[in-house]
Amino acid sequence: MAKKILVVARHKPLEALRVAAGLTLTDSELSVLAIGPLPEGEAAEVQLEALAFADITPEALAADAPDTWAHIAGAIVASDAVYVI
C-alpha cells in the first residue's frame, strides 16, 4: 500500500518544490499545497516540470482565504507523512 505524503510550501516554497520533485521517486501518493502563490522563475519551472511529469499539480492556496486552513488540516489528516517547508 502506497504511503500518502503531503508537502506544504510555507516559508521556503522553492525548496518545498525541490523536496516534492525528489519525492516523486518514491512509491507514494504525493500532494503539494502552497500557502500563497507558487514560486516563479527558471529554478521553479524545473521543479514544476518534474512534478508535471509525475502527474502532480501543486495547489496554490490564498493565505488569507477562510477555507485555506481547513483544506490544509483535511489534507494533513489524510496523509501518512507531512513536510512543511
N, C-alpha and C positions, 0 to 999 in steps of 0.2 A: 504494500500500500504506500503510495507516494505521500510524502510529508507536504503540508501546506506551509509555505514561507511567505511572510509579508515584509516588504521593505518600505519604510515610511521615510520619505525625504523631508527632513525638517530644518536642520541647521546647515547642512552641507549637501545640497541637492545633487551637485555633480558627483561627489563621492558616493552618494547613495545610488546613483545610476551605474557607477562603476561596479559597486558591490552586486547590484541586481544583475548586471550583464555577466558577471562571474558566476553567479548562482544559476544561470541558465544551463550550466554544465552539469548540474546535479539532476537527479531523477526526482523532481519535486514539482508541485504546483506553485508557481510564483506569481505574486501580485505586487504591484508597485503603486503606492499612493504618494503624491507630492502635496505638501501643505503650501499652497501658493503656486505660482507658475513654474513650469518646468524650465530648467536652465537652457540657455541658448548658446550658440557658438559652435565652433568646429569640434571641440572636445566633447560637448554634449551630443552632437549629431552622431559621432562614432558610437557612443553608448546606446543612443536611441535606435540606431540601425541594428545593433546587435540584439537588442530586445525585440525589435520588429521581426528579425529573422527567426526568433524563437516564439513568435506569435504572442508577444506580451506587449500590451499597450499601457503605459503608465497613465494613471488618472490624476489630473491636477485638480485640487480642491481649494476653493476660496477660504483663506484663513478666517475671514470674518463671517462666513455663512453659518447660520444656526445649526444646520444639519451636518456640517463637516465633522464635528467631534463625535456625533452619534454614528456616522458612517465609519469612521476610523475605529471606534470602540467595537462595532459589529465585526469588522474585519479582523481585529485583534483576537476576539473570542473564537472566531472560526479558524484561526491559524495555529499551527504547531510551534512555530518559531517566528519571532518578530524582531526586526532590526530597525531601530530608529536612529537615523544618521543626520 
